[in-house]
Amino acid sequence: MHDYHAVSALVAHLTRDPGLAAGVAEVRVRASPVFSPDALLQAYQMLTEDTPLSGSRLLVEELADPRQCPLCGAARTVSPGDVVGHLVSCPSCGAPSPLDAAAAIELLEIRTIADA
């Protein structure tokens, strides 16, 4: 559900200027592992339908989140499957650790139809 809310905020930001939104071809974002790229894409498609952004594409770049488990010492890169609520669960021992403040979506680039 947080994927939907994050994309909803992104779409609201992009559609503040209807003139700009009508010319958007691609939106490139970087998302932390707390977000599912598939869920972000699905939410974007749903939320841009019948808006000036309709027909534009969302490109999701996954942000690497390397960690070492404080309990067992296992080193890994966090994946969306490791996230449980507001915690990251170690796939080796199950120990929880808090999500970082970087659990967000970062807008990287807006490509317009004129750029393509």
KOLRO-791476 format. One record per residue: residue number from 1; x, y, z of N, C-alpha, C, CB in turn. Coordinates in steps of 0.1 Angstrom, whole numbers, plus 5000, padded with zeros to 4 digits. Glycine has a CB too. Layout:
BEGIN
PT   nr  n.px  n.py  n.pz  ca.px  ca.py  ca.pz  c.px  c.py  c.pz  cb.px  cb.py  cb.pz
PT  NUM     X     Y     Z      X      Y      Z     X     Y     Z      X      Y      Z
...
END
This chain:
BEGIN
PT   nr  n.px  n.py  n.pz  ca.px  ca.py  ca.pz  c.px  c.py  c.pz  cb.px  cb.py  cb.pz
PT    1  5008  4988  5000   5000   5000   5000  5009  5013  5000   4991   5000   5012
PT    2  5020  5012  5006   5029   5024   5006  5034  5027  4992   5041   5021   5016
PT    3  5035  5017  4984   5039   5019   4970  5029  5028  4963   5040   5006   4962
PT    4  5016  5025  4965   5005   5033   4959  5006  5048  4964   4991   5027   4963
PT    5  5008  5050  4977   5008   5063   4983  5020  5071  4978   5009   5063   4998
PT    6  5032  5064  4976   5044   5071   4971  5041  5075  4957   5056   5062   4972
PT    7  5036  5067  4949   5033   5070   4935  5022  5081  4934   5029   5058   4926
PT    8  5012  5080  4942   5002   5091   4943  5008  5104  4945   4991   5087   4953
PT    9  5018  5105  4954   5024   5118   4957  5033  5122  4945   5033   5117   4970
PT   10  5039  5113  4938   5047   5116   4927  5038  5121  4915   5055   5103   4922
PT   11  5027  5115  4913   5018   5119   4902  5012  5133  4906   5007   5109   4900
PT   12  5009  5135  4918   5004   5148   4922  5014  5159  4920   5000   5148   4937
PT   13  5027  5156  4923   5038   5166   4920  5039  5168  4905   5051   5160   4926
PT   14  5038  5158  4897   5040   5159   4883  5029  5166  4876   5043   5146   4876
PT   15  5017  5165  4881   5005   5171   4874  5002  5185  4879   4993   5162   4876
PT   16  5010  5190  4888   5007   5204   4893  5008  5214  4881   5018   5208   4903
PT   17  5016  5211  4871   5017   5219   4860  5011  5211  4848   5031   5224   4857
PT   18  4998  5213  4845   4992   5204   4834  4999  5206  4821   4978   5208   4832
PT   19  5005  5217  4818   5012   5219   4805  5025  5211  4804   5017   5234   4804
PT   20  5032  5209  4816   5044   5201   4816  5039  5186  4816   5052   5203   4829
PT   21  5029  5183  4824   5025   5169   4825  5021  5163  4811   5013   5167   4835
PT   22  5015  5171  4803   5010   5167   4790  5021  5163  4781   5001   5177   4783
PT   23  5033  5168  4783   5045   5165   4774  5054  5155  4780   5052   5177   4772
PT   24  5051  5148  4791   5060   5139   4797  5059  5125  4790   5056   5137   4812
PT   25  5071  5120  4786   5072   5107   4780  5076  5096  4790   5081   5107   4768
PT   26  5086  5100  4798   5092   5090   4808  5095  5098  4821   5104   5083   4803
PT   27  5093  5090  4832   5097   5095   4845  5106  5085  4851   5084   5098   4854
PT   28  5118  5089  4854   5128   5079   4860  5130  5082  4875   5142   5080   4853
PT   29  5128  5072  4883   5130   5073   4898  5139  5063  4903   5116   5072   4904
PT   30  5145  5066  4915   5153   5056   4922  5145  5052  4935   5167   5061   4926
PT   31  5143  5040  4937   5134   5035   4948  5142  5026  4957   5122   5028   4943
PT   32  5141  5028  4970   5147   5020   4980  5140  5006  4980   5147   5026   4994
PT   33  5147  4996  4986   5141   4982   4986  5128  4981  4993   5151   4973   4992
PT   34  5124  4990  5000   5111   4990   5007  5100  4989  4997   5109   5001   5017
PT   35  5102  4994  4985   5092   4995   4974  5094  4983  4964   5093   5008   4967
PT   36  5083  4978  4959   5083   4968   4949  5083  4975  4935   5072   4957   4951
PT   37  5093  4973  4927   5092   4979   4914  5079  4976  4906   5104   4975   4905
PT   38  5075  4963  4907   5063   4960   4900  5051  4967  4905   5060   4944   4901
PT   39  5050  4969  4918   5039   4976   4925  5039  4991  4921   5039   4974   4940
PT   40  5051  4996  4920   5053   5010   4916  5048  5012  4902   5067   5015   4918
PT   41  5052  5003  4893   5048   5004   4879  5032  5003  4878   5055   4994   4870
PT   42  5027  4994  4885   5012   4991   4884  5005  5004  4890   5008   4979   4892
PT   43  5009  5009  4901   5003   5021   4906  5004  5033  4897   5009   5024   4920
PT   44  5016  5034  4891   5018   5046   4881  5008  5044  4870   5032   5046   4876
PT   45  5007  5032  4864   4997   5030   4853  4983  5034  4857   4998   5016   4848
PT   46  4979  5029  4869   4965   5032   4874  4963  5047  4876   4963   5024   4887
PT   47  4973  5053  4883   4971   5067   4888  4972  5077  4876   4980   5070   4898
PT   48  4979  5073  4865   4981   5083   4854  4970  5082  4844   4994   5081   4848
PT   49  4962  5071  4845   4951   5069   4835  4941  5081  4836   4943   5056   4838
PT   50  4937  5086  4825   4928   5098   4824  4934  5110  4830   4915   5095   4831
PT   51  4948  5112  4830   4954   5124   4834  4963  5128  4822   4963   5122   4847
PT   52  4969  5140  4823   4978   5144   4813  4991  5135  4812   4983   5159   4815
PT   53  4993  5127  4822   5005   5118   4822  5002  5105  4815   5010   5115   4836
PT   54  4989  5103  4811   4985   5090   4805  4994  5087  4793   4970   5091   4801
PT   55  4999  5075  4792   5008   5071   4781  5022  5072  4784   5004   5078   4769
PT   56  5026  5079  4795   5040   5081   4799  5044  5068  4806   5042   5093   4808
PT   57  5058  5066  4807   5063   5054   4813  5071  5058  4826   5073   5047   4803
PT   58  5070  5049  4836   5078   5050   4848  5089  5041  4847   5069   5048   4861
PT   59  5101  5046  4849   5113   5037   4849  5118  5037  4863   5124   5042   4839
PT   60  5120  5025  4869   5124   5024   4883  5138  5018  4884   5114   5015   4891
PT   61  5146  5026  4890   5160   5021   4893  5160  5017  4907   5171   5033   4890
PT   62  5165  5005  4910   5165   5000   4924  5177  5005  4931   5164   4985   4924
PT   63  5176  5011  4943   5187   5016   4951  5192  5004  4959   5182   5027   4960
PT   64  5205  5002  4958   5211   4991   4966  5212  4996  4980   5226   4988   4960
PT   65  5209  4986  4989   5210   4989   5004  5218  4978  5010   5195   4990   5010
PT   66  5231  4979  5009   5240   4968   5016  5239  4969  5031   5254   4970   5011
PT   67  5239  4958  5037   5238   4957   5052  5245  4945  5057   5223   4957   5057
PT   68  5249  4947  5070   5254   4935   5077  5245  4933  5089   5269   4938   5081
PT   69  5241  4921  5091   5232   4918   5102  5239  4920  5116   5227   4903   5101
PT   70  5233  4928  5125   5239   4930   5138  5239  4918  5147   5232   4941   5145
PT   71  5231  4908  5144   5231   4896   5152  5240  4885  5147   5217   4891   5153
PT   72  5239  4881  5134   5246   4870   5129  5258  4874  5120   5238   4861   5121
PT   73  5259  4887  5117   5270   4892   5109  5269  4890  5094   5282   4886   5113
PT   74  5258  4883  5089   5256   4881   5075  5256  4894  5067   5243   4872   5072
PT   75  5263  4894  5056   5263   4906   5047  5254  4903  5036   5278   4909   5042
PT   76  5246  4913  5032   5237   4911   5021  5232  4925  5016   5225   4903   5025
PT   77  5226  4924  5004   5219   4936   4999  5204  4934  5001   5223   4939   4984
PT   78  5198  4944  5007   5184   4942   5011  5175  4942  4998   5179   4954   5020
PT   79  5166  4933  4998   5156   4932   4987  5142  4935  4992   5157   4918   4980
PT   80  5133  4937  4983   5119   4940   4988  5113  4928  4997   5110   4943   4977
PT   81  5118  4916  4994   5113   4905   5002  5118  4905  5016   5117   4892   4995
PT   82  5129  4912  5019   5134   4913   5033  5127  4923  5042   5149   4917   5032
PT   83  5118  4931  5036   5112   4942   5043  5099  4937  5049   5109   4954   5034
PT   84  5097  4939  5062   5085   4935   5069  5080  4947  5077   5088   4922   5079
PT   85  5070  4953  5072   5065   4965   5078  5075  4976  5078   5061   4963   5093
PT   86  5080  4981  5089   5090   4991   5090  5103  4986  5094   5086   5002   5100
PT   87  5105  4973  5092   5118   4966   5095  5123  4958  5084   5115   4957   5108
PT   88  5136  4956  5084   5143   4947   5075  5146  4934  5083   5156   4954   5069
PT   89  5142  4923  5077   5145   4910   5083  5157  4903  5077   5132   4901   5083
PT   90  5166  4899  5085   5178   4892   5080  5174  4878  5074   5189   4890   5091
PT   91  5177  4876  5061   5173   4863   5055  5180  4851  5061   5175   4863   5040
PT   92  5191  4853  5068   5199   4842   5074  5193  4838  5088   5213   4846   5075
PT   93  5191  4848  5096   5187   4845   5110  5173  4851  5114   5197   4849   5120
PT   94  5168  4860  5106   5155   4866   5109  5155  4878  5118   5146   4855   5115
PT   95  5167  4882  5122   5168   4893   5131  5163  4906  5124   5183   4895   5136
PT   96  5155  4914  5131   5150   4926   5125  5160  4938  5127   5136   4930   5131
PT   97  5160  4947  5118   5167   4960   5119  5158  4971  5113   5181   4959   5113
PT   98  5160  4983  5118   5151   4994   5113  5154  4998  5099   5152   5006   5122
PT   99  5144  5002  5092   5147   5008   5078  5154  5021  5080   5133   5010   5071
PT  100  5162  5024  5070   5169   5037   5070  5160  5048  5066   5182   5036   5061
PT  101  5165  5060  5069   5157   5072   5064  5156  5073  5049   5163   5085   5070
PT  102  5165  5065  5042   5166   5066   5028  5155  5057  5022   5179   5061   5023
PT  103  5145  5053  5030   5134   5045   5024  5124  5054  5017   5127   5037   5036
PT  104  5128  5057  5005   5120   5067   4997  5121  5065  4982   5124   5081   5001
PT  105  5114  5073  4975   5115   5074   4961  5121  5087  4957   5101   5072   4954
PT  106  5131  5087  4949   5138   5099   4945  5136  5101  4930   5154   5098   4947
PT  107  5131  5113  4926   5128   5116   4912  5142  5120  4906   5118   5128   4911
PT  108  5146  5112  4896   5158   5114   4889  5157  5122  4876   5165   5101   4886
PT  109  5147  5120  4869   5147   5126   4855  5132  5126  4850   5156   5119   4845
PT  110  5129  5136  4843   5116   5137   4836  5120  5139  4821   5107   5148   4841
PT  111  5117  5130  4813   5119   5131   4798  5106  5135  4791   5125   5118   4792
PT  112  5107  5145  4783   5095   5150   4776  5095  5144  4762   5095   5165   4776
PT  113  5083  5145  4756   5082   5140   4742  5092  5147  4733   5067   5142   4737
PT  114  5094  5160  4736   5104   5167   4728  5118  5162  4729   5104   5182   4732
PT  115  5122  5156  4741   5135   5150   4743  5137  5137  4736   5137   5148   4758
PT  116  5126  5130  4734   5126   5116   4728  5130  5116  4713   5113   5109   4730
END
